[in-house]
């Protein structure tokens, strides 16, 4: 996976996901951290797309934050974990986002590709999106 194929906003989201995991003392960066990062981008594309699809972004963000708070925390004498690991799920998501970009004939992997890939996620992020009726079709229409 070539990070240079990600748009600046997608790269910022990955960095924000890492920061979110660190702040929460999580040892792994997962799809849920990425979703939180996308939803938290000021003037970001993900909230705009979801708003256009009539998804209550504030409620989605609240539920996601509640679920993230339940994940196990790892602390060291220095506080947060020394090393963070990207989960296999997040790696697969990034590969799926790359596939979405190719399918849509885009040169770069962007926020919308990450969001589209999340609709197929079998974990918590995917279930939350389903709970809020976020589907690939709905995102494509937005």
Protein Blocks (a to p, Z undefined) as FASTA:
>chain_A
ZZklpcfklmmmmmmmmmmmmmnopabdcfklmmmmmmmpghiaklmmmmmnopafklmm
mmmmmmmmmpccdddfklpafbdcddfklmmmmmmmmmmmmmnopabdcfklmmmmmmmp
cblmlmmmmmnopafklmmmZZ
